[in-house]
Amino acid sequence: MHWLWVLIVGAIIGAIAGAITAKGHSMGWISNILAGLVGASLGQALLGTWGPSLAGMAIIPSIVGAVILVAVVSFFVSRIKN
């Protein structure tokens, strides 16, 4: 049951990152989950695990990591499309 909370929190973190970077309208729910989970790992690796935590993920570093991930991926995807 813990994995379900991880997926839900990952999706929320990914959706927040998509909204902050204005790329959320082009991301589906699977992309939101992936961006949230990978971004959480990235953010916690770079910034540590400080702040409030939910489902084993530090929320603030996870959101920052997901924003960085979405911005970088969006940059490269837009370069490939052009």
Stockholm file with secondary structure:
# STOCKHOLM 1.0

chainA/1-82         MHWLWVLIVGAIIGAIAGAITAKGHSMGWISNILAGLVGASLGQALLGTWGPSLAGMAIIPSIVGAVILVAVVSFFVSRIKN
#=GR chainA/1-82 SS CHHHHHHHHHHHHHHHHHHHTTCGGGCCHHHHHHHHHHHHHHHHHHHCSCSCEETTEEHHHHHHHHHHHHHHHHHHHHHHHC
#=GC SS_cons        CHHHHHHHHHHHHHHHHHHHTTCGGGCCHHHHHHHHHHHHHHHHHHHCSCSCEETTEEHHHHHHHHHHHHHHHHHHHHHHHC
//
